[in-house]
Every structure is written in structure tokens, then in C-alpha cells.
Amino acid sequence: MPNTQYTRLDEPLWPLMNKFYRAHQSSMKAVRDAQLWVARRDEIVAALCLRPVAGGHWLTGLFVDPACREQGVAAALITAAVKDVEQPVWLFCHPDLRGFYERRGFSFDPQMPYAMVERLSRYARSKPMIAMGLEPCATVGAGSLANGVAQSI
């Protein structure tokens, strides 16, 4: 398997993430005020945004190059992105992806701030959408989200 690096993308390189999304005809975009994470082999092969929101973080824009799927790239990228997060992480996804996220420590239908509930309600009007959440483990301390995700991979 090729060597893959999982890193935060520095702000001057953010256009590369949008170029990656466009190259795969994805409507996803890099989000300002977010941590942008990528998986790289010579080029970017996966990306996600981790955006601070009231009470936690919102994981958006997870996309893996179709040629690199089924290789654990998404799971490893999520693990890297949440490694130092000490608040809940929420995401919205198609119901078919529920099992994928549950195997990575996320739970279905988590408690979320009202603004996130409203956002989910708006998105779910036009397509099937569920919420998933990853809670920090209070007994482990800093980095506990990543520990929980890593154990479930």
C-alpha cells in the first residue's frame, strides 16, 4: 500500500483542496475558519474540513479519490483530524453511511446545539440525511476522541 501522510493543510495551500474537489466533480469546497485536513500520496487523495461550531466541531467535506477508496484512507484521515479535539464532533451523512461512521466511534442521532439541528433540518428537506456524533471520553483526557476512533478502526 502506498505511503500516505495525513496532515493539516496550511492556509496558503487551501486552493489545492478546492482543486482536488473540482478534479473529482465534487460540489464540496474548503471552508474558511475551519481546519482543513488532507491525505496525501504524491497528490491529495482525500480531504475534509473540521469547522468549529457552538459546543463542538462540524466535520464536512469528507471525500476520498475513488481510486483510493476501501483502503482505510477516510478512517485514518478522520482519526488524524480529531486527534486533539476535546469537544464533540458532529457530521451529516446519507443514511447508508451510518455503519461506516459507527465503526469509527460515531453514534447516530447525537445531542447537538440548536443551530446544528436547524441546519440538519434544512439539508434533510432536499436529500436523505442523518446526524452522527463523536463524543470525547471524559476519563481519558486530551486526545481522547482519536483514541476512541483508533480503537474502532
Backbone as JSON Lines, residues from 0, in Angstrom:
{"i":0,"aa":"M","n":[0.85,-1.18,0.0],"ca":[0.0,0.0,0.0],"c":[0.89,1.24,0.0]}
{"i":1,"aa":"P","n":[0.56,2.25,-0.79],"ca":[1.38,3.46,-0.86],"c":[1.46,4.18,0.48]}
{"i":2,"aa":"N","n":[2.55,4.91,0.68],"ca":[2.73,5.7,1.89],"c":[1.78,6.9,1.83]}
{"i":3,"aa":"T","n":[1.01,7.08,2.88],"ca":[0.03,8.17,2.93],"c":[0.31,9.03,4.14]}
{"i":4,"aa":"Q","n":[0.39,10.35,3.94],"ca":[0.56,11.29,5.04],"c":[-0.78,11.99,5.3]}
{"i":5,"aa":"Y","n":[-1.1,12.13,6.58],"ca":[-2.35,12.78,7.0],"c":[-1.96,14.05,7.74]}
{"i":6,"aa":"T","n":[-2.27,15.21,7.15],"ca":[-1.82,16.47,7.72],"c":[-2.87,17.56,7.55]}
{"i":7,"aa":"R","n":[-2.71,18.58,8.41],"ca":[-3.49,19.79,8.26],"c":[-2.91,20.58,7.11]}
{"i":8,"aa":"L","n":[-3.76,21.15,6.32],"ca":[-3.32,21.92,5.16],"c":[-3.12,23.38,5.58]}
{"i":9,"aa":"D","n":[-1.93,23.91,5.35],"ca":[-1.66,25.31,5.67],"c":[-2.5,26.22,4.78]}
{"i":10,"aa":"E","n":[-2.88,27.37,5.33],"ca":[-3.79,28.28,4.63],"c":[-3.35,28.64,3.22]}
{"i":11,"aa":"P","n":[-2.06,28.92,2.96],"ca":[-1.69,29.25,1.57],"c":[-1.96,28.11,0.57]}
{"i":12,"aa":"L","n":[-2.11,26.9,1.08],"ca":[-2.34,25.74,0.2],"c":[-3.81,25.37,0.06]}
{"i":13,"aa":"W","n":[-4.71,26.11,0.69],"ca":[-6.13,25.8,0.63],"c":[-6.67,25.66,-0.79]}
{"i":14,"aa":"P","n":[-6.19,26.46,-1.76],"ca":[-6.71,26.27,-3.13],"c":[-6.49,24.86,-3.67]}
{"i":15,"aa":"L","n":[-5.47,24.16,-3.18],"ca":[-5.23,22.79,-3.62],"c":[-6.39,21.87,-3.25]}
{"i":16,"aa":"M","n":[-7.01,22.15,-2.11],"ca":[-8.14,21.32,-1.67],"c":[-9.33,21.52,-2.61]}
{"i":17,"aa":"N","n":[-9.6,22.77,-2.96],"ca":[-10.7,23.03,-3.9],"c":[-10.39,22.44,-5.28]}
{"i":18,"aa":"K","n":[-9.13,22.49,-5.68],"ca":[-8.73,21.88,-6.95],"c":[-8.98,20.37,-6.91]}
{"i":19,"aa":"F","n":[-8.67,19.73,-5.77],"ca":[-8.92,18.3,-5.6],"c":[-10.41,18.0,-5.73]}
{"i":20,"aa":"Y","n":[-11.24,18.77,-5.02],"ca":[-12.69,18.55,-5.11],"c":[-13.17,18.71,-6.56]}
{"i":21,"aa":"R","n":[-12.75,19.8,-7.22],"ca":[-13.19,20.05,-8.61],"c":[-12.74,18.94,-9.56]}
{"i":22,"aa":"A","n":[-11.53,18.43,-9.36],"ca":[-11.0,17.38,-10.23],"c":[-11.87,16.12,-10.19]}
{"i":23,"aa":"H","n":[-12.62,15.97,-9.09],"ca":[-13.49,14.8,-8.94],"c":[-14.97,15.17,-9.09]}
{"i":24,"aa":"Q","n":[-15.22,16.32,-9.72],"ca":[-16.58,16.81,-9.95],"c":[-17.41,16.84,-8.67]}
{"i":25,"aa":"S","n":[-16.75,17.13,-7.55],"ca":[-17.46,17.25,-6.28],"c":[-17.87,18.7,-6.06]}
{"i":26,"aa":"S","n":[-19.04,18.9,-5.49],"ca":[-19.5,20.25,-5.18],"c":[-18.95,20.73,-3.84]}
{"i":27,"aa":"M","n":[-18.18,19.89,-3.15],"ca":[-17.61,20.27,-1.86],"c":[-16.59,21.38,-2.05]}
{"i":28,"aa":"K","n":[-16.4,22.18,-0.98],"ca":[-15.44,23.27,-1.02],"c":[-14.73,23.37,0.33]}
{"i":29,"aa":"A","n":[-13.5,23.85,0.28],"ca":[-12.77,24.16,1.51],"c":[-13.52,25.29,2.22]}
{"i":30,"aa":"V","n":[-13.62,25.2,3.53],"ca":[-14.4,26.15,4.31],"c":[-13.46,27.06,5.1]}
{"i":31,"aa":"R","n":[-13.66,28.36,4.97],"ca":[-12.88,29.3,5.78],"c":[-13.21,29.08,7.25]}
{"i":32,"aa":"D","n":[-12.3,29.45,8.13],"ca":[-12.48,29.31,9.57],"c":[-12.58,27.85,9.99]}
{"i":33,"aa":"A","n":[-12.04,26.95,9.19],"ca":[-12.05,25.53,9.52],"c":[-10.62,25.01,9.48]}
{"i":34,"aa":"Q","n":[-10.41,23.87,10.13],"ca":[-9.17,23.14,9.94],"c":[-9.37,22.29,8.69]}
{"i":35,"aa":"L","n":[-8.47,22.42,7.74],"ca":[-8.55,21.63,6.52],"c":[-7.53,20.5,6.62]}
{"i":36,"aa":"W","n":[-7.98,19.29,6.46],"ca":[-7.13,18.1,6.58],"c":[-7.09,17.36,5.26]}
{"i":37,"aa":"V","n":[-5.92,16.84,4.93],"ca":[-5.77,16.08,3.7],"c":[-4.96,14.81,3.93]}
{"i":38,"aa":"A","n":[-5.21,13.86,3.07],"ca":[-4.38,12.66,2.96],"c":[-3.63,12.82,1.65]}
{"i":39,"aa":"R","n":[-2.32,12.64,1.72],"ca":[-1.5,12.81,0.51],"c":[-0.71,11.55,0.22]}
{"i":40,"aa":"R","n":[-0.67,11.23,-1.03],"ca":[0.3,10.27,-1.55],"c":[1.14,11.18,-2.42]}
{"i":41,"aa":"D","n":[1.5,11.23,-3.51],"ca":[2.18,12.4,-4.1],"c":[1.24,13.59,-4.18]}
{"i":42,"aa":"E","n":[0.01,13.32,-4.44],"ca":[-1.03,14.34,-4.55],"c":[-2.05,14.12,-3.43]}
{"i":43,"aa":"I","n":[-2.97,15.07,-3.29],"ca":[-4.06,14.9,-2.33],"c":[-4.96,13.76,-2.81]}
{"i":44,"aa":"V","n":[-5.25,12.82,-1.91],"ca":[-6.14,11.7,-2.25],"c":[-7.41,11.7,-1.41]}
{"i":45,"aa":"A","n":[-7.46,12.56,-0.38],"ca":[-8.66,12.69,0.45],"c":[-8.6,14.02,1.18]}
{"i":46,"aa":"A","n":[-9.77,14.51,1.55],"ca":[-9.83,15.8,2.24],"c":[-11.06,15.85,3.14]}
{"i":47,"aa":"L","n":[-10.97,16.7,4.16],"ca":[-12.12,17.01,5.0],"c":[-11.92,18.35,5.66]}
{"i":48,"aa":"C","n":[-13.01,18.94,6.12],"ca":[-12.98,20.2,6.87],"c":[-13.49,19.91,8.28]}
{"i":49,"aa":"L","n":[-12.84,20.49,9.27],"ca":[-13.28,20.39,10.65],"c":[-13.52,21.81,11.13]}
{"i":50,"aa":"R","n":[-14.79,22.17,11.2],"ca":[-15.19,23.55,11.43],"c":[-15.69,23.74,12.86]}
{"i":51,"aa":"P","n":[-15.15,24.74,13.58],"ca":[-15.66,24.99,14.93],"c":[-17.08,25.55,14.87]}
{"i":52,"aa":"V","n":[-17.95,25.0,15.71],"ca":[-19.32,25.48,15.86],"c":[-19.6,25.54,17.35]}
{"i":53,"aa":"A","n":[-20.69,26.17,17.74],"ca":[-21.03,26.28,19.16],"c":[-21.06,24.89,19.8]}
{"i":54,"aa":"G","n":[-20.24,24.67,20.8],"ca":[-20.27,23.42,21.56],"c":[-19.47,22.28,20.98]}
{"i":55,"aa":"G","n":[-18.81,22.48,19.84],"ca":[-18.05,21.38,19.26],"c":[-17.48,21.7,17.9]}
{"i":56,"aa":"H","n":[-17.43,20.68,17.06],"ca":[-16.88,20.82,15.7],"c":[-17.8,20.1,14.72]}
{"i":57,"aa":"W","n":[-17.83,20.63,13.5],"ca":[-18.64,20.04,12.43],"c":[-17.7,19.52,11.37]}
{"i":58,"aa":"L","n":[-17.74,18.22,11.12],"ca":[-16.92,17.58,10.11],"c":[-17.69,17.62,8.79]}
{"i":59,"aa":"T","n":[-17.11,18.26,7.78],"ca":[-17.76,18.37,6.48],"c":[-16.76,18.04,5.37]}
{"i":60,"aa":"G","n":[-17.28,17.87,4.19],"ca":[-16.44,17.76,3.01],"c":[-15.53,16.55,2.94]}
{"i":61,"aa":"L","n":[-15.87,15.47,3.63],"ca":[-15.03,14.27,3.55],"c":[-15.2,13.65,2.16]}
{"i":62,"aa":"F","n":[-14.1,13.57,1.44],"ca":[-14.13,12.99,0.1],"c":[-12.82,12.26,-0.13]}
{"i":63,"aa":"V","n":[-12.9,11.04,-0.65],"ca":[-11.73,10.24,-0.97],"c":[-11.74,9.97,-2.47]}
{"i":64,"aa":"D","n":[-10.59,10.15,-3.09],"ca":[-10.42,9.83,-4.51],"c":[-10.95,8.42,-4.74]}
{"i":65,"aa":"P","n":[-11.85,8.23,-5.71],"ca":[-12.41,6.9,-5.93],"c":[-11.36,5.8,-6.1]}
{"i":66,"aa":"A","n":[-10.2,6.12,-6.65],"ca":[-9.14,5.11,-6.84],"c":[-8.49,4.71,-5.52]}
{"i":67,"aa":"C","n":[-8.75,5.46,-4.46],"ca":[-8.12,5.2,-3.16],"c":[-9.12,4.72,-2.1]}
{"i":68,"aa":"R","n":[-10.33,4.46,-2.5],"ca":[-11.35,4.01,-1.55],"c":[-11.12,2.56,-1.15]}
{"i":69,"aa":"E","n":[-11.73,2.18,-0.04],"ca":[-11.61,0.81,0.51],"c":[-10.18,0.49,0.95]}
{"i":70,"aa":"Q","n":[-9.4,1.53,1.3],"ca":[-8.03,1.33,1.75],"c":[-7.79,1.91,3.14]}
{"i":71,"aa":"G","n":[-8.86,2.35,3.82],"ca":[-8.72,2.91,5.16],"c":[-8.31,4.37,5.19]}
{"i":72,"aa":"V","n":[-8.29,5.02,4.04],"ca":[-7.85,6.41,3.97],"c":[-8.81,7.33,4.73]}
{"i":73,"aa":"A","n":[-10.11,7.19,4.53],"ca":[-11.08,8.04,5.22],"c":[-10.98,7.87,6.72]}
{"i":74,"aa":"A","n":[-10.91,6.62,7.18],"ca":[-10.83,6.36,8.62],"c":[-9.58,6.98,9.22]}
{"i":75,"aa":"A","n":[-8.44,6.84,8.55],"ca":[-7.19,7.4,9.07],"c":[-7.22,8.92,9.04]}
{"i":76,"aa":"L","n":[-7.84,9.51,8.02],"ca":[-7.93,10.97,7.95],"c":[-8.82,11.5,9.07]}
{"i":77,"aa":"I","n":[-9.94,10.85,9.32],"ca":[-10.81,11.26,10.43],"c":[-10.04,11.17,11.75]}
{"i":78,"aa":"T","n":[-9.33,10.07,11.96],"ca":[-8.55,9.88,13.19],"c":[-7.56,11.02,13.38]}
{"i":79,"aa":"A","n":[-6.83,11.37,12.32],"ca":[-5.85,12.45,12.41],"c":[-6.53,13.78,12.73]}
{"i":80,"aa":"A","n":[-7.66,14.04,12.09],"ca":[-8.34,15.32,12.26],"c":[-8.9,15.51,13.67]}
{"i":81,"aa":"V","n":[-9.37,14.44,14.3],"ca":[-10.0,14.58,15.62],"c":[-9.04,14.29,16.77]}
{"i":82,"aa":"K","n":[-7.8,13.97,16.46],"ca":[-6.83,13.54,17.47],"c":[-6.75,14.47,18.67]}
{"i":83,"aa":"D","n":[-6.7,15.77,18.45],"ca":[-6.53,16.72,19.55],"c":[-7.8,17.48,19.9]}
{"i":84,"aa":"V","n":[-8.92,17.05,19.38],"ca":[-10.2,17.72,19.64],"c":[-10.75,17.25,20.97]}
{"i":85,"aa":"E","n":[-11.17,18.2,21.79],"ca":[-11.68,17.86,23.12],"c":[-13.18,18.12,23.27]}
{"i":86,"aa":"Q","n":[-13.84,18.47,22.19],"ca":[-15.28,18.7,22.19],"c":[-15.93,17.73,21.2]}
{"i":87,"aa":"P","n":[-17.24,17.59,21.26],"ca":[-17.91,16.69,20.33],"c":[-17.65,17.07,18.86]}
{"i":88,"aa":"V","n":[-17.71,16.08,18.01],"ca":[-17.61,16.27,16.56],"c":[-18.9,15.72,15.97]}
{"i":89,"aa":"W","n":[-19.56,16.54,15.16],"ca":[-20.8,16.12,14.5],"c":[-20.6,16.12,13.0]}
{"i":90,"aa":"L","n":[-21.38,15.32,12.32],"ca":[-21.38,15.32,10.86],"c":[-22.76,14.92,10.38]}
{"i":91,"aa":"F","n":[-23.07,15.28,9.16],"ca":[-24.3,14.88,8.5],"c":[-23.9,13.99,7.33]}
{"i":92,"aa":"C","n":[-24.63,12.91,7.15],"ca":[-24.31,11.99,6.05],"c":[-25.57,11.29,5.55]}
{"i":93,"aa":"H","n":[-25.42,10.63,4.43],"ca":[-26.5,9.8,3.89],"c":[-26.71,8.63,4.84]}
{"i":94,"aa":"P","n":[-27.94,8.19,5.04],"ca":[-28.19,7.06,5.96],"c":[-27.38,5.8,5.64]}
{"i":95,"aa":"D","n":[-27.03,5.6,4.37],"ca":[-26.25,4.41,4.01],"c":[-24.85,4.41,4.64]}
{"i":96,"aa":"L","n":[-24.37,5.58,5.09],"ca":[-23.03,5.68,5.67],"c":[-23.03,5.52,7.19]}
{"i":97,"aa":"R","n":[-24.19,5.28,7.76],"ca":[-24.29,5.16,9.23],"c":[-23.33,4.1,9.78]}
{"i":98,"aa":"G","n":[-23.31,2.92,9.2],"ca":[-22.44,1.84,9.68],"c":[-20.97,2.2,9.59]}
{"i":99,"aa":"F","n":[-20.57,2.87,8.52],"ca":[-19.18,3.3,8.36],"c":[-18.77,4.17,9.54]}
{"i":100,"aa":"Y","n":[-19.6,5.16,9.87],"ca":[-19.25,6.07,10.96],"c":[-19.39,5.4,12.33]}
{"i":101,"aa":"E","n":[-20.36,4.53,12.5],"ca":[-20.49,3.82,13.78],"c":[-19.26,2.97,14.05]}
{"i":102,"aa":"R","n":[-18.7,2.35,13.02],"ca":[-17.49,1.55,13.2],"c":[-16.3,2.42,13.59]}
{"i":103,"aa":"R","n":[-16.41,3.71,13.42],"ca":[-15.35,4.64,13.78],"c":[-15.65,5.4,15.06]}
{"i":104,"aa":"G","n":[-16.63,4.92,15.82],"ca":[-16.92,5.51,17.12],"c":[-18.01,6.55,17.15]}
{"i":105,"aa":"F","n":[-18.58,6.89,16.02],"ca":[-19.66,7.88,15.99],"c":[-20.97,7.21,16.39]}
{"i":106,"aa":"S","n":[-21.87,8.0,16.96],"ca":[-23.19,7.48,17.32],"c":[-24.25,8.2,16.49]}
{"i":107,"aa":"F","n":[-25.34,7.49,16.26],"ca":[-26.45,8.01,15.48],"c":[-27.29,8.96,16.32]}
{"i":108,"aa":"D","n":[-27.79,10.03,15.72],"ca":[-28.73,10.96,16.33],"c":[-28.21,11.53,17.65]}
{"i":109,"aa":"P","n":[-27.04,12.18,17.62],"ca":[-26.46,12.71,18.86],"c":[-27.16,13.98,19.33]}
{"i":110,"aa":"Q","n":[-26.94,14.33,20.59],"ca":[-27.37,15.64,21.09],"c":[-26.54,16.68,20.36]}
{"i":111,"aa":"M","n":[-27.2,17.71,19.83],"ca":[-26.49,18.77,19.1],"c":[-27.05,20.12,19.5]}
{"i":112,"aa":"P","n":[-26.25,21.18,19.34],"ca":[-26.78,22.52,19.56],"c":[-27.93,22.81,18.59]}
{"i":113,"aa":"Y","n":[-28.8,23.69,18.99],"ca":[-29.98,24.02,18.19],"c":[-29.61,24.43,16.77]}
{"i":114,"aa":"A","n":[-28.55,25.22,16.61],"ca":[-28.14,25.68,15.28],"c":[-27.81,24.5,14.37]}
{"i":115,"aa":"M","n":[-27.21,23.44,14.92],"ca":[-26.89,22.26,14.11],"c":[-28.16,21.48,13.77]}
{"i":116,"aa":"V","n":[-29.08,21.4,14.72],"ca":[-30.36,20.71,14.47],"c":[-31.1,21.43,13.34]}
{"i":117,"aa":"E","n":[-31.11,22.75,13.38],"ca":[-31.77,23.54,12.33],"c":[-31.11,23.3,10.97]}
{"i":118,"aa":"R","n":[-29.79,23.28,10.97],"ca":[-29.05,23.06,9.72],"c":[-29.38,21.69,9.14]}
{"i":119,"aa":"L","n":[-29.39,20.66,9.99],"ca":[-29.74,19.32,9.54],"c":[-31.16,19.3,8.96]}
{"i":120,"aa":"S","n":[-32.07,19.97,9.62],"ca":[-33.46,20.02,9.15],"c":[-33.54,20.63,7.75]}
{"i":121,"aa":"R","n":[-32.79,21.71,7.51],"ca":[-32.78,22.34,6.19],"c":[-32.2,21.39,5.14]}
{"i":122,"aa":"Y","n":[-31.07,20.75,5.45],"ca":[-30.42,19.85,4.49],"c":[-31.31,18.65,4.19]}
{"i":123,"aa":"A","n":[-31.98,18.13,5.21],"ca":[-32.78,16.91,5.05],"c":[-34.04,17.15,4.21]}
{"i":124,"aa":"R","n":[-34.37,18.4,3.95],"ca":[-35.53,18.69,3.09],"c":[-35.28,18.28,1.65]}
{"i":125,"aa":"S","n":[-34.03,18.33,1.23],"ca":[-33.74,18.08,-0.19],"c":[-33.09,16.72,-0.46]}
{"i":126,"aa":"K","n":[-32.6,16.04,0.59],"ca":[-31.99,14.72,0.38],"c":[-31.95,13.96,1.7]}
{"i":127,"aa":"P","n":[-31.87,12.64,1.64],"ca":[-31.8,11.86,2.89],"c":[-30.53,12.24,3.66]}
{"i":128,"aa":"M","n":[-30.68,12.53,4.95],"ca":[-29.55,13.0,5.74],"c":[-29.77,12.63,7.2]}
{"i":129,"aa":"I","n":[-28.72,12.12,7.84],"ca":[-28.77,11.84,9.28],"c":[-27.59,12.53,9.95]}
{"i":130,"aa":"A","n":[-27.69,12.66,11.26],"ca":[-26.6,13.23,12.05],"c":[-25.88,12.12,12.79]}
{"i":131,"aa":"M","n":[-24.56,12.25,12.89],"ca":[-23.72,11.34,13.65],"c":[-22.85,12.2,14.56]}
{"i":132,"aa":"G","n":[-22.47,11.66,15.72],"ca":[-21.65,12.43,16.64],"c":[-20.6,11.58,17.31]}
{"i":133,"aa":"L","n":[-19.48,12.21,17.59],"ca":[-18.38,11.56,18.3],"c":[-18.13,12.36,19.56]}
{"i":134,"aa":"E","n":[-18.31,11.74,20.71],"ca":[-18.16,12.42,22.0],"c":[-16.78,12.18,22.58]}
{"i":135,"aa":"P","n":[-16.21,13.21,23.22],"ca":[-14.93,12.99,23.91],"c":[-15.15,12.07,25.1]}
{"i":136,"aa":"C","n":[-14.14,11.31,25.44],"ca":[-14.2,10.41,26.59],"c":[-13.63,11.15,27.79]}
{"i":137,"aa":"A","n":[-14.47,11.53,28.73],"ca":[-14.06,12.37,29.86],"c":[-12.96,11.75,30.71]}
{"i":138,"aa":"T","n":[-12.88,10.43,30.77],"ca":[-11.9,9.81,31.65],"c":[-10.5,9.72,31.05]}
{"i":139,"aa":"V","n":[-10.38,9.87,29.73],"ca":[-9.07,9.72,29.1],"c":[-8.35,11.05,28.98]}
{"i":140,"aa":"G","n":[-9.09,12.15,28.74],"ca":[-8.46,13.46,28.65],"c":[-8.16,13.86,27.22]}
{"i":141,"aa":"A","n":[-7.18,14.75,27.06],"ca":[-6.83,15.3,25.76],"c":[-6.53,14.19,24.75]}
{"i":142,"aa":"G","n":[-7.03,14.4,23.57],"ca":[-6.79,13.43,22.5],"c":[-7.69,12.21,22.58]}
{"i":143,"aa":"S","n":[-8.65,12.23,23.49],"ca":[-9.46,11.03,23.72],"c":[-10.35,10.68,22.54]}
{"i":144,"aa":"L","n":[-10.78,11.67,21.75],"ca":[-11.6,11.34,20.59],"c":[-10.83,10.44,19.64]}
{"i":145,"aa":"A","n":[-9.6,10.79,19.37],"ca":[-8.8,9.98,18.45],"c":[-8.57,8.59,19.01]}
{"i":146,"aa":"N","n":[-8.37,8.48,20.31],"ca":[-8.18,7.16,20.9],"c":[-9.41,6.3,20.67]}
{"i":147,"aa":"G","n":[-10.59,6.87,20.86],"ca":[-11.81,6.11,20.64],"c":[-11.99,5.73,19.19]}
{"i":148,"aa":"V","n":[-11.64,6.63,18.28],"ca":[-11.76,6.32,16.86],"c":[-10.75,5.26,16.48]}
{"i":149,"aa":"A","n":[-9.51,5.41,16.94],"ca":[-8.46,4.45,16.57],"c":[-8.81,3.04,17.05]}
{"i":150,"aa":"Q","n":[-9.44,2.94,18.22],"ca":[-9.78,1.62,18.74],"c":[-10.88,0.97,17.92]}
{"i":151,"aa":"S","n":[-11.68,1.78,17.24],"ca":[-12.8,1.21,16.5],"c":[-12.46,0.91,15.04]}
{"i":152,"aa":"I","n":[-11.26,1.26,14.61],"ca":[-10.87,1.03,13.21],"c":[-10.43,-0.4,13.02]}
